[in-house]
Amino acid sequence: MDLAHTAYPSYHSRVPVVHFNSLEVDMTDPAMKRQENPVLKREDKGQDVIAAQELLNRSGAILDPDGDFGMGTETAVREFQLMQGIPKTGIIDAATWQSLLQLPEPSPDIPTAAVAFIGREEVGSRSLYDKMGSRPTWPGGASGVTIGIGYDLGYQSGFEADWSDVLSASQMLDLKKWLGVQGERASAGPAGLTHITIPWNAAWTVFIRRTLPQQIGSTRQTFQQSLQMPKLCFGVLVSLVYNRGTSMNDSASHPGNRQEMRDIRDAVAAGRLADIPAALRAMKRLWPEGNGLRGRREREAKMFEAGLAQGEPK
């Protein structure tokens, strides 16, 4: 099929409101859907709160934009105000709105909704990161020692350039010992690195400027016709590659474990985008009930469907 002539839903012919993960998701620019500088505070709800949450996500809040101004949103507001030199009230006032509206999108290639989604899937939430994810870990399997938002020292070659301006010299020296170390050999790493804490701002900085663009490039190379799909759908494929890598070859110990990856590759090439959510859901067979990756595949499928329903500009 000639993808240059593949018809996708017109962005301008639809109201840009879609659903995934049981939530209504409005992909309109946050600045267009809020009231003029409404003061927002704890326990407020509604569309203005969603707009604020989406803007906060541009700075790394990784909130689920559910329209509920709860503790997580209040904490994100306080952190943002601190970074901007605004009085740290936790209330979104005119000055806070002004600063929020000046934030750029974190990625030119995928929407903020997809960037925040990947961040949440990798670390859970900001509070969970601070409690459990800020120290080096070993995720298991073939992974190496991992820091920040899925930055695997076992597979990265640009560690010095990526982290030297956000970590101390002693931290860099200790982490360098684990560069290129993968699999079981890396399992001992975290025990000797408990003195190292990666602040969230450092993790987010490296994620946005290095890891995410790297994964976006790998996704483009793997799914070569992905430029033809809506950006939110492409963001789902980036999430998939971020988690599972780009290999299309089954492992010797698990024949067929990359079948759905091949199915998705073929569907993208043929322009059969409507087949991709089913392939994502079929992938859940690889993990037992209760495994978090089953939930991630379901959320990815729903987001992909949301992107198709939205039909946003490519």
N, C-alpha and C positions, 0 to 999 in steps of 0.2 A: 504494500500500500504506500502511495506517495503521501508522506505525512504533511507535506506542504499544502495539501488539499484536504487534510482531515478537518472535519467540522467539529468545533467545540462550542458549548453554550455561550451565547453572547453575554459578556459582563454587564453591558448597559441594558440588557433586556430583562434583568432580574433584580429583585430587591436583594441587596447583599446581606441576607441573614440566613445562616445555615445552622445545622445541628450536629454535634458529635459529643460523645461522652455524656449524654443525657442533658447537655446544656445547650442553650441557644447562643450561637456565636455570631456576632455581627462584625464583618470584616471591613466595614466602612472606616475611613480614617478617623481615629479618635477625636480629632479636632472638629470634625464635621457633625458629630452626633451628641455633643455635650451642650448643656445650656451655658450661657455666658458667665464664666467664673463662679460657679456655684461653690459655696463653702461646704466641704465634705468632712465628716468626722466619723468616729467609731459608731457602728450600728446603723449608719445610713445604708440605703440599698437603692438599686436602680441603674438606669443606663449611664448616668453621669459617673457612677462608681466604676462601671465596666470601662468607660473611656479612660478614667484615671489609672486603673489597674493595667490596661494595655500600654499606656504611656510609661508607667513605672517599669514594665517589663523591658522597655528599651534600655534601661540602665542596669538590668540584671536581677530584677526582683523575682523573676520566674513564678509569678502568681498565676493561679487559675482564675481567669477573669469571669467570676461568677456573679458580680454585681453586689456582693455582700462585703461591706467595709468591716472586716473582722480584725483580729489581732495581727494576723500575717500582713494585711494591707497597712495597718497602722505602723508596724515595725518597718515595713518597706518605705513608708513616707518619711519616718524619722531618719532612716539611713540616707535617703535621698536628700533631705534637707541638710543633714550634716555635711554631705559631700558638696552641696551647693552654697554653703555658708548662710543658709536661711535658718531663722529660729526653729529649733527642733521641737515642734509642738505635736507632731503626728496628725495635724489638721491640714487639709488641702485648702489653702487660702489663695488669694489672687497672685501673690508672689510665687507660691509653689506652682500654680498652674502655668505661670509665665515661663518658669524654668523647665517644667515638664514638656511644654509645647515646643521648646527649642531642641529637644533631644532628637538626634538622627536615628533612623532605623539601624539596628545593629548589623544587618547584612543586606547587601544589594541584591542578593540572589533568592532568598526565601523570606517570607513575612515574619514579623516579630512573633506572631502566634506560633509559628513552627520553631523558631529559635528558642522561645521560652519552653515549648513542649519538650524539646530535646534536653534542655537543662533540667526540667523537672524529672524526666524519665531517668536521667543519669544520676541525679543526686537526691531526688525525692522532693525536697523543698529547701528553702534557705535555712530554716531552723534545723532540719535534719542534717544538712551539710555541716553546720557549725557543731552539732553534737557528735556526728559519726563519720563525716566524710572529709574533714579538713586535714586529716593525717594520712600519710601514705598507706595504701592498701594493696593487697594482692587479690584480684577478683577470682582467681582460680583458672583451671584449664591451661591454655597456652599463653595466658596473659603474662605481662611483666608487672613490676611494681608500678602502681598507678597513682597519679596525683591530680588534684584539681578536678575538672569536669572531664573525666575519662581520658586523661593524658597518660598514655602507656609508655613508660621509659624503656620497655623492652623493644619497642618498634620505632621510636622517634630518633631522628638523626640531628635535629636542630635544637637540641635542648639548651645549649648555651645562649643562642640568640633569642630563644623563646622566653626564657625565665630569668636571665641574669639581671634585668632591671627591676624585678619584683621580688626576688629572694636574696638573702644575704650570701656572702661569699662562702661561709661555712656550710650553709644549707646546700648550696650548689655542689660543694665538694663531696658532701655525704651522699647526695642523690646520684652524682655522676658514677659512683661505683656500681650502680644497677642499670646503667645504660646497656642495652642489648641483651640483658639477661631475661630469659623467657621460661614459661612453664614452671615445673616443680622447683627448678633452681632459684626462681624468684620468690618462692613462698616464704623464705626466711627473711626477706628484706624488711617488711614492716616492723618486725620485732626490734630491729636495730635503728629504726627511724622515728621512734615515738616522740622524740624531742622536736620534731619538725611539724609545724602547723602551717598550712597554706591558707592565708586569709582569702575570704570570698572575693574581694576586689581583685586580687592577683589571679585567682582561678578564672574569673569572668574575663579579665583582660586577655589572658592567653587563649581562652576559648574563642573569643571573638576575632582576635587578630591572627591566630595561627590554626588551632585545631579545627574549628568550624570551616574556614575556607579550604583547608586541606581535605576535609571529608566531602565538602561540596564538589571539589575538583574530582575526587575519586568517584563520586556518584555520577557526575557528568560523563566520565570516561566509561563507566560500566553500563549506564543506560543512555546510549548515545543519542536517542531521539527525545530525551527528556526536556529539551528546550521547547517542545511543542505542547507541553502540558501546563495547566495552571500552577502558579508558584506554590500554593499551599500543598498541592499533590506532590510536587517535587520535594518540598520540605519533608514529607513523609518518607520518601525514598532516602533522603539524607539521614533521617532518623534510623532507618533500617540498616543502612551501611555503617553508620556510627556504632551500631550495636553488633552487627553480624559480619561486617567486612564485605569485601567485593568478590570473594571466590565463588565460582560457579561449579567447582569440582567437589564431589562427595568425599568425605574422609574415608579412609580405609576401614575404620572401625564402625562407621555408621553409614552404610550405603543408603543413598537416597536423601541424605540430610540437607542437600542443597537443591532439591527438586523445585521447591517453590521459588527460590531465587531465580532459577532458570525460567520458570513460568512467568515471573514478573518481567524479566529481561525480554522475553519473547512478546509479551503483551505490549510493552512499551514500544518495541520495534514495529509492531503491527498496528499501533494506534488503538488497541483494545483496552483502553484505560478502565472501562467499567468492569473488567475481569480482575483487576488488581486487588480490590478489597477481599474478594473470595480467596485469593492466593495468600494474602496476609493472614486471614483467619485459618486457612488450612495448615499454615506453619505451626500453629499451636500444638499440633500433634507431637512436636519434638520435645515438649517439656511436660512434666507431670502436673496434675491439678495442684493449684496452690503456688506454682512457680510464677514469679512476677513477670516473666517474659510473655506468658500467655496473655496477661492483662495488657501489656505494652502492644502486642500485635493487634489486639482488639481495638485499643485506642487509636492506633495508626490506621486501621481499616476505617474507623468512623471519621477520622480527620480527612482521609483520602476522599471518602464519599462527600464530605462537606466541601472539599475543594472542587469536586465535579459539579455539585449542585450550585456552588457559587459561580463557577466559570469565570474567575477573576482574570485580569489581563495576564498574558504570558510575557 
